[in-house]
Amino acid sequence: MSETTAHAEVQTTHAQAHTGQQHPIGLYFFVWGLLFVLSAFSYMVDYLGIHGYLRWTLILLFMMLKAGLIVAVFMHMAWERLALVYAILLPPVLVLVFVALMVSEADYTIFTRLAFFGATP
């Protein structure tokens, strides 16, 4: 009797592994609505005539929020193992950190050249 029970449990686990996850469609509609609202906010930044660093900060913030929602829900990253999430998301973040370091180094280099060689070429 215990063999048939164990066999039935293995079959149910095996069947669940092959069926996959079914997410409610309401979640997708909710995220779609959030993406619509974030896109509207992004266009409002331009419509309201916001300029300078605030404009680009808001545009980049809305862009990153939309990208995060798309990756998390539509690409099913929210339901993946944490190791896979780190393997996919950590390299681009590190590239951005290294680019920021290079930008600061470039500013240091140009300021040093201007200080020692003058502003004219």
N, CA, C and O atoms as a MOPAC input file, in Angstrom:
PM7 MOZYME 1SCF
protein

 N      0.81600 1    -1.18900 1     0.00000 1
 C      0.00000 1     0.00000 1     0.00000 1
 C      0.86300 1     1.25800 1     0.00000 1
 O      0.53200 1     2.24000 1    -0.66500 1
 N      1.95700 1     1.23300 1     0.73600 1
 C      2.80400 1     2.41700 1     0.78600 1
 C      3.49000 1     2.65800 1    -0.55400 1
 O      3.80500 1     3.80000 1    -0.88900 1
 N      3.72800 1     1.58400 1    -1.33300 1
 C      4.33900 1     1.76800 1    -2.64600 1
 C      3.39800 1     2.49400 1    -3.59400 1
 O      3.82800 1     3.35900 1    -4.35700 1
 N      2.13000 1     2.15200 1    -3.55000 1
 C      1.18000 1     2.82600 1    -4.44200 1
 C      0.99800 1     4.28600 1    -4.04000 1
 O      0.83100 1     5.14900 1    -4.90200 1
 N      1.02800 1     4.56600 1    -2.75200 1
 C      0.91700 1     5.95100 1    -2.29500 1
 C      2.14400 1     6.75000 1    -2.71700 1
 O      2.01800 1     7.87800 1    -3.19200 1
 N      3.32600 1     6.17100 1    -2.54600 1
 C      4.55400 1     6.85200 1    -2.94700 1
 C      4.57800 1     7.05600 1    -4.45700 1
 O      5.00700 1     8.10300 1    -4.94100 1
 N      4.11000 1     6.03800 1    -5.20600 1
 C      4.07800 1     6.15000 1    -6.66000 1
 C      3.09900 1     7.24200 1    -7.10500 1
 O      3.37600 1     7.97600 1    -8.05300 1
 N      1.97800 1     7.34600 1    -6.43300 1
 C      0.99700 1     8.38400 1    -6.76500 1
 C      1.55600 1     9.77400 1    -6.46900 1
 O      1.31300 1    10.71800 1    -7.22100 1
 N      2.30900 1     9.89600 1    -5.36600 1
 C      2.91400 1    11.19000 1    -5.03200 1
 C      3.95200 1    11.58200 1    -6.06900 1
 O      4.04600 1    12.75300 1    -6.43900 1
 N      4.73500 1    10.61800 1    -6.54400 1
 C      5.74100 1    10.90700 1    -7.56600 1
 C      5.06100 1    11.32900 1    -8.86100 1
 O      5.52600 1    12.25100 1    -9.53100 1
 N      3.96700 1    10.66800 1    -9.22100 1
 C      3.24900 1    11.02500 1   -10.43900 1
 C      2.65600 1    12.43000 1   -10.34600 1
 O      2.69500 1    13.18700 1   -11.31600 1
 N      2.10900 1    12.77900 1    -9.18600 1
 C      1.54400 1    14.13200 1    -9.03300 1
 C      2.63900 1    15.18300 1    -9.10500 1
 O      2.46500 1    16.22100 1    -9.74300 1
 N      3.76800 1    14.91900 1    -8.45500 1
 C      4.88100 1    15.86600 1    -8.50600 1
 C      5.40100 1    15.98800 1    -9.93200 1
 O      5.71000 1    17.08700 1   -10.39300 1
 N      5.49700 1    14.85800 1   -10.62800 1
 C      5.97200 1    14.85700 1   -12.00600 1
 C      4.99800 1    15.61700 1   -12.91300 1
 O      5.42600 1    16.36300 1   -13.79500 1
 N      3.71600 1    15.43400 1   -12.70400 1
 C      2.71100 1    16.13100 1   -13.51000 1
 C      2.73500 1    17.63000 1   -13.23200 1
 O      2.56700 1    18.43400 1   -14.14800 1
 N      2.94300 1    18.01000 1   -11.97100 1
 C      3.00900 1    19.43300 1   -11.63300 1
 C      4.24200 1    20.07900 1   -12.23800 1
 O      4.19900 1    21.24700 1   -12.62400 1
 N      5.33900 1    19.34200 1   -12.32800 1
 C      6.56100 1    19.89700 1   -12.89300 1
 C      6.39900 1    20.17100 1   -14.38100 1
 O      7.00200 1    21.10800 1   -14.90500 1
 N      5.59400 1    19.36600 1   -15.07000 1
 C      5.42900 1    19.54700 1   -16.50800 1
 C      4.33000 1    20.53100 1   -16.87300 1
 O      4.32100 1    21.04900 1   -17.99000 1
 N      3.41100 1    20.80100 1   -15.97200 1
 C      2.33100 1    21.72200 1   -16.30500 1
 C      2.78100 1    23.17100 1   -16.23400 1
 O      2.22300 1    24.00500 1   -16.94700 1
 N      3.75300 1    23.50800 1   -15.41800 1
 C      4.23400 1    24.87200 1   -15.29900 1
 C      3.37100 1    25.69400 1   -14.36600 1
 O      2.46600 1    25.18200 1   -13.70700 1
 N      3.67400 1    26.97900 1   -14.32600 1
 C      2.93800 1    27.87700 1   -13.44500 1
 C      1.87400 1    28.60400 1   -14.25100 1
 O      2.09500 1    28.97500 1   -15.40400 1
 N      0.74500 1    28.79800 1   -13.64600 1
 C     -0.33100 1    29.55500 1   -14.27200 1
 C     -0.56700 1    30.80500 1   -13.43900 1
 O     -0.99600 1    30.72100 1   -12.28900 1
 N     -0.28700 1    31.96500 1   -14.02300 1
 C     -0.45100 1    33.22300 1   -13.31000 1
 C     -1.79300 1    33.83400 1   -13.69300 1
 O     -2.24400 1    33.68600 1   -14.82900 1
 N     -2.42600 1    34.51400 1   -12.75600 1
 C     -3.73800 1    35.10300 1   -13.06000 1
 C     -3.61400 1    36.21200 1   -14.10000 1
 O     -2.66000 1    36.99000 1   -14.08500 1
 N     -4.57800 1    36.27400 1   -14.99000 1
 C     -4.54400 1    37.26900 1   -16.05600 1
 C     -4.71300 1    38.67700 1   -15.49700 1
 O     -4.27900 1    39.65200 1   -16.11100 1
 N     -5.34600 1    38.78100 1   -14.32800 1
 C     -5.50500 1    40.08600 1   -13.69800 1
 C     -4.17100 1    40.73800 1   -13.36600 1
 O     -4.04300 1    41.96100 1   -13.41100 1
 N     -3.18500 1    39.92500 1   -13.03600 1
 C     -1.84400 1    40.45200 1   -12.76100 1
 C     -1.25900 1    41.10400 1   -14.01000 1
 O     -0.66300 1    42.17900 1   -13.93300 1
 N     -1.43000 1    40.45900 1   -15.14800 1
 C     -0.91200 1    41.01400 1   -16.39700 1
 C     -1.63900 1    42.29900 1   -16.78100 1
 O     -1.01300 1    43.24400 1   -17.26100 1
 N     -2.95300 1    42.34200 1   -16.57300 1
 C     -3.69300 1    43.57200 1   -16.85800 1
 C     -3.28900 1    44.70100 1   -15.91200 1
 O     -3.21300 1    45.86100 1   -16.32000 1
 N     -3.02900 1    44.36000 1   -14.64800 1
 C     -2.58800 1    45.36600 1   -13.68100 1
 C     -1.23100 1    45.94200 1   -14.08100 1
 O     -1.03200 1    47.15700 1   -14.04000 1
 N     -0.30400 1    45.07500 1   -14.46500 1
 C      1.02200 1    45.54200 1   -14.88400 1
 C      0.90900 1    46.33900 1   -16.17800 1
 O      1.60800 1    47.33800 1   -16.34800 1
 N      0.04200 1    45.91500 1   -17.09000 1
 C     -0.16600 1    46.66900 1   -18.31700 1
 C     -0.67500 1    48.07300 1   -17.99100 1
 O     -0.24000 1    49.04600 1   -18.60700 1
 N     -1.59000 1    48.18500 1   -17.03200 1
 C     -2.08400 1    49.48700 1   -16.60600 1
 C     -0.98800 1    50.34300 1   -15.99000 1
 O     -0.90400 1    51.54200 1   -16.25200 1
 N     -0.14200 1    49.71500 1   -15.16200 1
 C      0.98600 1    50.45900 1   -14.59200 1
 C      1.94100 1    50.94800 1   -15.67600 1
 O      2.43500 1    52.07300 1   -15.60800 1
 N      2.20100 1    50.11400 1   -16.66700 1
 C      3.06700 1    50.53200 1   -17.77300 1
 C      2.44700 1    51.70400 1   -18.53400 1
 O      3.15800 1    52.61700 1   -18.95300 1
 N      1.14200 1    51.68000 1   -18.71100 1
 C      0.45400 1    52.78400 1   -19.37900 1
 C      0.58300 1    54.07000 1   -18.56900 1
 O      0.85400 1    55.13300 1   -19.12800 1
 N      0.39000 1    53.97800 1   -17.25800 1
 C      0.48500 1    55.15900 1   -16.39100 1
 C      1.91600 1    55.69500 1   -16.37500 1
 O      2.12200 1    56.90600 1   -16.45500 1
 N      2.90400 1    54.80700 1   -16.27200 1
 C      4.29700 1    55.25500 1   -16.27100 1
 C      4.67700 1    55.89400 1   -17.60700 1
 O      5.43500 1    56.86300 1   -17.63600 1
 N      4.15600 1    55.35700 1   -18.70900 1
 C      4.40700 1    55.98000 1   -20.01400 1
 C      3.75600 1    57.35500 1   -20.08700 1
 O      4.33500 1    58.28900 1   -20.64300 1
 N      2.56200 1    57.48300 1   -19.53200 1
 C      1.89400 1    58.79000 1   -19.51300 1
 C      2.70100 1    59.79100 1   -18.69100 1
 O      2.83700 1    60.94900 1   -19.08400 1
 N      3.23400 1    59.35300 1   -17.55400 1
 C      4.08200 1    60.24100 1   -16.74900 1
 C      5.33700 1    60.64000 1   -17.51600 1
 O      5.78200 1    61.78500 1   -17.43300 1
 N      5.90000 1    59.70700 1   -18.25400 1
 C      7.09700 1    60.00400 1   -19.03000 1
 C      6.80700 1    61.06000 1   -20.09600 1
 O      7.61800 1    61.95900 1   -20.31900 1
 N      5.65100 1    60.95100 1   -20.75400 1
 C      5.27700 1    61.95800 1   -21.74200 1
 C      4.90100 1    63.27800 1   -21.08700 1
 O      5.09600 1    64.33700 1   -21.68300 1
 N      4.37200 1    63.23500 1   -19.88300 1
 C      4.01900 1    64.46800 1   -19.17400 1
 C      5.26000 1    65.28400 1   -18.82400 1
 O      5.20200 1    66.51300 1   -18.76800 1
 N      6.37400 1    64.61000 1   -18.59000 1
 C      7.61900 1    65.33100 1   -18.31400 1
 C      7.95000 1    66.23100 1   -19.49500 1
 O      8.34300 1    67.38300 1   -19.30800 1
 N      7.79500 1    65.71700 1   -20.70600 1
 C      8.07300 1    66.51500 1   -21.89700 1
 C      6.97900 1    67.55600 1   -22.13000 1
 O      7.27200 1    68.68800 1   -22.51400 1
 N      5.73300 1    67.18100 1   -21.90000 1
 C      4.61000 1    68.08700 1   -22.13200 1
 C      4.64600 1    69.28600 1   -21.18600 1
 O      4.32100 1    70.40400 1   -21.58600 1
 N      5.04200 1    69.05500 1   -19.93300 1
 C      5.09200 1    70.14500 1   -18.95600 1
 C      6.30800 1    71.03900 1   -19.12800 1
 O      6.40100 1    72.08100 1   -18.48000 1
 N      7.23100 1    70.65500 1   -19.97800 1
 C      8.39000 1    71.49000 1   -20.26100 1
 C      9.44600 1    71.46900 1   -19.17500 1
 O     10.13400 1    72.46900 1   -18.96600 1
 N      9.58600 1    70.37100 1   -18.49200 1
 C     10.62900 1    70.24900 1   -17.46700 1
 C     11.97100 1    70.10500 1   -18.18200 1
 O     12.10200 1    69.32200 1   -19.12300 1
 N     12.96700 1    70.86900 1   -17.72500 1
 C     14.26800 1    70.87100 1   -18.39100 1
 C     15.37800 1    70.53100 1   -17.40900 1
 O     15.17700 1    70.51700 1   -16.19400 1
 N     16.53700 1    70.26200 1   -17.95700 1
 C     17.73300 1    70.05400 1   -17.14300 1
 C     17.84000 1    68.64700 1   -16.58800 1
 O     17.31600 1    67.68100 1   -17.14300 1
 N     18.54200 1    68.57600 1   -15.46800 1
 C     18.79000 1    67.27800 1   -14.84100 1
 C     17.51400 1    66.63400 1   -14.31300 1
 O     17.40500 1    65.40800 1   -14.29700 1
 N     16.55500 1    67.43700 1   -13.88500 1
 C     15.29600 1    66.87600 1   -13.39400 1
 C     14.56400 1    66.12500 1   -14.50100 1
 O     14.00300 1    65.05400 1   -14.26600 1
 N     14.57100 1    66.68700 1   -15.70800 1
 C     13.92100 1    66.03100 1   -16.84600 1
 C     14.53000 1    64.66600 1   -17.10200 1
 O     13.81400 1    63.66900 1   -17.20000 1
 N     15.85200 1    64.61800 1   -17.20900 1
 C     16.50700 1    63.34500 1   -17.53200 1
 C     16.42800 1    62.36100 1   -16.37800 1
 O     16.36800 1    61.15000 1   -16.59400 1
 N     16.42800 1    62.86900 1   -15.16300 1
 C     16.26800 1    61.97600 1   -14.01100 1
 C     14.89200 1    61.32700 1   -14.02300 1
 O     14.77300 1    60.12200 1   -13.79900 1
 N     13.85500 1    62.11200 1   -14.28300 1
 C     12.49900 1    61.56300 1   -14.32400 1
 C     12.31900 1    60.58800 1   -15.48800 1
 O     11.71600 1    59.52700 1   -15.32400 1
 N     12.83900 1    60.94400 1   -16.65400 1
 C     12.71000 1    60.05600 1   -17.81000 1
 C     13.41500 1    58.73300 1   -17.54800 1
 O     12.86200 1    57.67100 1   -17.83200 1
 N     14.63200 1    58.78500 1   -17.01000 1
 C     15.36400 1    57.54700 1   -16.71800 1
 C     14.70000 1    56.74300 1   -15.60700 1
 O     14.70100 1    55.51200 1   -15.64600 1
 N     14.13400 1    57.42800 1   -14.61800 1
 C     13.43500 1    56.72600 1   -13.54300 1
 C     12.21700 1    55.97100 1   -14.07600 1
 O     12.01800 1    54.79900 1   -13.75800 1
 N     11.40500 1    56.65000 1   -14.88700 1
 C     10.23200 1    55.98500 1   -15.45600 1
 C     10.64600 1    54.84800 1   -16.39000 1
 O      9.99300 1    53.80500 1   -16.42700 1
 N     11.72700 1    55.04700 1   -17.14000 1
 C     12.20200 1    54.00700 1   -18.04000 1
 C     12.65100 1    52.77200 1   -17.26500 1
 O     12.33500 1    51.64800 1   -17.65600 1
 N     13.38600 1    52.97000 1   -16.16800 1
 C     13.86000 1    51.83700 1   -15.37400 1
 C     12.70100 1    51.12100 1   -14.68100 1
 O     12.70600 1    49.89400 1   -14.57400 1
 N     11.71000 1    51.87700 1   -14.21200 1
 C     10.53600 1    51.24400 1   -13.60600 1
 C      9.77700 1    50.39300 1   -14.61700 1
 O      9.35200 1    49.28100 1   -14.30200 1
 N      9.60700 1    50.91300 1   -15.83000 1
 C      8.91300 1    50.13900 1   -16.85800 1
 C      9.71100 1    48.89700 1   -17.23800 1
 O      9.14100 1    47.81700 1   -17.39700 1
 N     11.01500 1    49.04300 1   -17.38400 1
 C     11.84400 1    47.88300 1   -17.72400 1
 C     11.81000 1    46.84200 1   -16.61400 1
 O     11.77000 1    45.64300 1   -16.88800 1
 N     11.82600 1    47.28900 1   -15.37000 1
 C     11.76000 1    46.35400 1   -14.24600 1
 C     10.45000 1    45.59100 1   -14.20800 1
 O     10.43900 1    44.38900 1   -13.94200 1
 N      9.33700 1    46.28000 1   -14.47300 1
 C      8.03800 1    45.60200 1   -14.51200 1
 C      7.97200 1    44.58500 1   -15.64800 1
 O      7.45800 1    43.48100 1   -15.47000 1
 N      8.48700 1    44.95600 1   -16.80200 1
 C      8.45400 1    44.04100 1   -17.94500 1
 C      9.29000 1    42.80200 1   -17.66900 1
 O      8.85900 1    41.68100 1   -17.94000 1
 N     10.49200 1    43.00600 1   -17.12700 1
 C     11.36300 1    41.86100 1   -16.83700 1
 C     10.76900 1    41.00000 1   -15.73500 1
 O     10.80300 1    39.77200 1   -15.82700 1
 N     10.23000 1    41.61600 1   -14.70500 1
 C      9.72600 1    40.84800 1   -13.56300 1
 C      8.48400 1    40.03800 1   -13.90400 1
 O      8.38600 1    38.87200 1   -13.52000 1
 N      7.54200 1    40.63100 1   -14.61400 1
 C      6.26300 1    39.95300 1   -14.81500 1
 C      6.18000 1    39.28000 1   -16.18200 1
 O      5.91500 1    38.08000 1   -16.26100 1
 N      6.40100 1    40.02900 1   -17.25100 1
 C      6.20800 1    39.45300 1   -18.57700 1
 C      7.31400 1    38.47100 1   -18.95800 1
 O      7.07900 1    37.55400 1   -19.74400 1
 N      8.49800 1    38.65100 1   -18.41800 1
 C      9.57700 1    37.69100 1   -18.67600 1
 C      9.70900 1    36.68800 1   -17.53000 1
 O     10.65500 1    35.90000 1   -17.50300 1
 N      8.77600 1    36.71100 1   -16.59200 1
 C      8.65900 1    35.74300 1   -15.49100 1
 C      9.88700 1    35.70500 1   -14.57700 1
 O     10.16600 1    34.67200 1   -13.96900 1
 N     10.61400 1    36.80300 1   -14.47400 1
 C     11.79900 1    36.83500 1   -13.62400 1
 C     11.41800 1    36.83400 1   -12.14400 1
 O     12.21300 1    36.41000 1   -11.30500 1
 N     10.23500 1    37.29600 1   -11.81800 1
 C      9.80500 1    37.33800 1   -10.41300 1
 C      9.62100 1    35.94500 1    -9.83500 1
 O      9.65800 1    35.77100 1    -8.61700 1
 N      9.42300 1    34.95200 1   -10.69300 1
 C      9.18500 1    33.59800 1   -10.21000 1
 C     10.39600 1    32.69200 1   -10.40200 1
 O     10.29800 1    31.48400 1   -10.18600 1
 N     11.52700 1    33.24700 1   -10.80000 1
 C     12.74000 1    32.44300 1   -10.98900 1
 C     13.51600 1    32.33900 1    -9.68500 1
 O     13.25900 1    33.05800 1    -8.72000 1
 N     14.47300 1    31.42200 1    -9.69000 1
 C     15.34500 1    31.27900 1    -8.52400 1
 C     16.22800 1    32.51700 1    -8.40300 1
 O     16.53700 1    33.17100 1    -9.39900 1
 N     16.62700 1    32.82600 1    -7.18500 1
 C     17.41000 1    34.02900 1    -6.92700 1
 C     18.76800 1    33.98200 1    -7.62200 1
 O     19.26700 1    35.01600 1    -8.06700 1
 N     19.37200 1    32.80300 1    -7.72100 1
 C     20.67000 1    32.68100 1    -8.38800 1
 C     20.56100 1    33.06600 1    -9.86100 1
 O     21.45800 1    33.71700 1   -10.39900 1
 N     19.47800 1    32.67200 1   -10.51300 1
 C     19.28800 1    33.02500 1   -11.91800 1
 C     19.02800 1    34.51800 1   -12.07300 1
 O     19.49800 1    35.13800 1   -13.02700 1
 N     18.28900 1    35.08600 1   -11.14700 1
 C     18.03400 1    36.53100 1   -11.18500 1
 C     19.34900 1    37.29300 1   -11.06200 1
 O     19.59200 1    38.24200 1   -11.80900 1
 N     20.19400 1    36.88400 1   -10.12800 1
 C     21.50000 1    37.52600 1    -9.98100 1
 C     22.36100 1    37.33200 1   -11.21800 1
 O     23.05900 1    38.25700 1   -11.63400 1
 N     22.32400 1    36.15400 1   -11.80900 1
 C     23.14300 1    35.87600 1   -12.99100 1
 C     22.72500 1    36.72400 1   -14.18100 1
 O     23.55400 1    37.03900 1   -15.03500 1
 N     21.46000 1    37.09800 1   -14.25100 1
 C     20.97900 1    37.89200 1   -15.37900 1
 C     21.07600 1    39.38800 1   -15.10000 1
 O     21.43800 1    40.15500 1   -15.99200 1
 N     20.76300 1    39.81200 1   -13.89300 1
 C     20.68700 1    41.24500 1   -13.60700 1
 C     21.98500 1    41.85700 1   -13.09600 1
 O     22.20900 1    43.05200 1   -13.28500 1
 N     22.83300 1    41.08200 1   -12.46600 1
 C     24.04600 1    41.63900 1   -11.87500 1
 C     25.07400 1    42.12700 1   -12.90900 1
 O     25.64500 1    43.19800 1   -12.70300 1
 N     25.34300 1    41.40700 1   -14.00200 1
 C     26.33200 1    41.91400 1   -14.97000 1
 C     25.99900 1    43.27600 1   -15.57000 1
 O     26.89700 1    44.11500 1   -15.64200 1
 N     24.75600 1    43.55800 1   -16.01200 1
 C     24.49300 1    44.90700 1   -16.52100 1
 C     24.64500 1    45.99500 1   -15.45500 1
 O     25.07300 1    47.10900 1   -15.75900 1
 N     24.29700 1    45.67700 1   -14.21900 1
 C     24.46300 1    46.66000 1   -13.14400 1
 C     25.94300 1    46.95200 1   -12.93300 1
 O     26.33000 1    48.10700 1   -12.75700 1
 N     26.76600 1    45.92000 1   -12.95000 1
 C     28.20800 1    46.12500 1   -12.79300 1
 C     28.79600 1    46.89900 1   -13.96800 1
 O     29.70100 1    47.71100 1   -13.77500 1
 N     28.30300 1    46.66700 1   -15.17400 1
 C     28.76500 1    47.44200 1   -16.33200 1
 C     28.42700 1    48.91800 1   -16.13600 1
 O     29.24800 1    49.78300 1   -16.44300 1
 N     27.23500 1    49.21700 1   -15.63200 1
 C     26.87000 1    50.61200 1   -15.37000 1
 C     27.76800 1    51.24200 1   -14.31000 1
 O     28.12500 1    52.41500 1   -14.41500 1
 N     28.13200 1    50.46700 1   -13.29200 1
 C     29.03500 1    50.97800 1   -12.25800 1
 C     30.39900 1    51.28800 1   -12.86800 1
 O     30.98600 1    52.33100 1   -12.58200 1
 N     30.90100 1    50.38600 1   -13.70500 1
 C     32.20400 1    50.61900 1   -14.33300 1
 C     32.16100 1    51.80400 1   -15.29300 1
 O     33.13500 1    52.55300 1   -15.38500 1
 N     31.06200 1    51.98800 1   -16.00400 1
 C     30.92800 1    53.14700 1   -16.88900 1
 C     30.92100 1    54.43200 1   -16.06700 1
 O     31.53500 1    55.42000 1   -16.46900 1
 N     30.23900 1    54.43500 1   -14.93000 1
 C     30.23700 1    55.61600 1   -14.05600 1
 C     31.64300 1    55.91400 1   -13.55100 1
 O     32.03900 1    57.07700 1   -13.46800 1
 N     32.39700 1    54.87800 1   -13.21400 1
 C     33.78500 1    55.08700 1   -12.79100 1
 C     34.62600 1    55.66700 1   -13.92300 1
 O     35.46400 1    56.53800 1   -13.68800 1
 N     34.41200 1    55.19500 1   -15.14500 1
 C     35.17100 1    55.72300 1   -16.28400 1
 C     34.80200 1    57.17300 1   -16.56700 1
 O     35.66400 1    57.96600 1   -16.94500 1
 N     33.53700 1    57.52600 1   -16.38900 1
 C     33.12000 1    58.91100 1   -16.60900 1
 C     33.79100 1    59.83100 1   -15.60000 1
 O     34.26100 1    60.91100 1   -15.95700 1
 N     33.83600 1    59.40700 1   -14.34500 1
 C     34.49700 1    60.24200 1   -13.33900 1
 C     35.99600 1    60.33800 1   -13.61200 1
 O     36.59700 1    61.38600 1   -13.37900 1
 N     36.59900 1    59.27500 1   -14.09700 1
 C     38.02400 1    59.30800 1   -14.44400 1
 C     38.26400 1    60.22900 1   -15.63900 1
 O     39.27800 1    60.92500 1   -15.68600 1
 N     37.35100 1    60.23900 1   -16.59800 1
 C     37.49500 1    61.11800 1   -17.75500 1
 C     37.40700 1    62.57900 1   -17.33500 1
 O     38.15900 1    63.41300 1   -17.83800 1
 N     36.49600 1    62.89900 1   -16.41700 1
 C     36.40900 1    64.27300 1   -15.91900 1
 C     37.69700 1    64.67600 1   -15.21200 1
 O     38.18100 1    65.79300 1   -15.39100 1
 N     38.25000 1    63.77500 1   -14.41400 1
 C     39.50500 1    64.07100 1   -13.72700 1
 C     40.61700 1    64.32100 1   -14.73800 1
 O     41.42000 1    65.23800 1   -14.56400 1
 N     40.66700 1    63.51600 1   -15.78700 1
 C     41.71800 1    63.66100 1   -16.79600 1
 C     41.59100 1    64.98800 1   -17.53300 1
 O     42.59100 1    65.67900 1   -17.72600 1
 N     40.38700 1    65.35700 1   -17.94500 1
 C     40.22600 1    66.61300 1   -18.68000 1
 C     40.51200 1    67.81700 1   -17.78900 1
 O     41.09700 1    68.79600 1   -18.25100 1
 N     40.11100 1    67.76200 1   -16.52300 1
 C     40.40200 1    68.87800 1   -15.62300 1
 C     41.90100 1    69.00100 1   -15.36400 1
 O     42.41700 1    70.11200 1   -15.25000 1
 N     42.59400 1    67.88800 1   -15.27100 1
 C     44.04500 1    67.92300 1   -15.08300 1
 C     44.73200 1    68.50200 1   -16.31400 1
 O     45.65200 1    69.30900 1   -16.18300 1
 N     44.30300 1    68.10700 1   -17.49500 1
 C     44.89300 1    68.64800 1   -18.72500 1
 C     44.63600 1    70.14600 1   -18.84400 1
 O     45.51900 1    70.90400 1   -19.24300 1
 N     43.42800 1    70.56400 1   -18.49700 1
 C     43.12600 1    71.99300 1   -18.57400 1
 C     43.94600 1    72.78700 1   -17.56500 1
 O     44.34600 1    73.91600 1   -17.84700 1
 N     44.19800 1    72.21400 1   -16.40300 1
 C     44.97200 1    72.91600 1   -15.37800 1
 C     46.43500 1    73.05400 1   -15.78500 1
 O     47.04900 1    74.09100 1   -15.53600 1
 N     46.99500 1    72.02600 1   -16.40600 1
 C     48.42100 1    72.06300 1   -16.73500 1
 C     48.70700 1    72.64800 1   -18.11400 1
 O     49.73600 1    73.29800 1   -18.29600 1
 N     47.83100 1    72.43700 1   -19.08400 1
 C     48.11500 1    72.87700 1   -20.44600 1
 C     47.29800 1    74.08200 1   -20.87200 1
 O     47.54700 1    74.63400 1   -21.94300 1
 N     46.35000 1    74.50100 1   -20.08600 1
 C     45.53600 1    75.66000 1   -20.42000 1
 C     44.28700 1    75.27900 1   -21.18500 1
 O     44.12600 1    74.13400 1   -21.60800 1
 N     43.40500 1    76.25300 1   -21.35900 1
 C     42.11100 1    75.98800 1   -21.98500 1
 C     42.19500 1    75.96500 1   -23.50600 1
 O     41.32200 1    75.38700 1   -24.15300 1
 N     43.20300 1    76.56600 1   -24.08600 1
 C     43.30400 1    76.60200 1   -25.55000 1
 C     44.13100 1    75.42500 1   -26.04900 1
 O     45.08200 1    75.01100 1   -25.38500 1
 N     43.78100 1    74.88300 1   -27.20600 1
 C     44.54900 1    73.74200 1   -27.73800 1
 C     45.88000 1    74.12400 1   -28.31200 1
 O     46.61800 1    73.26200 1   -28.78900 1

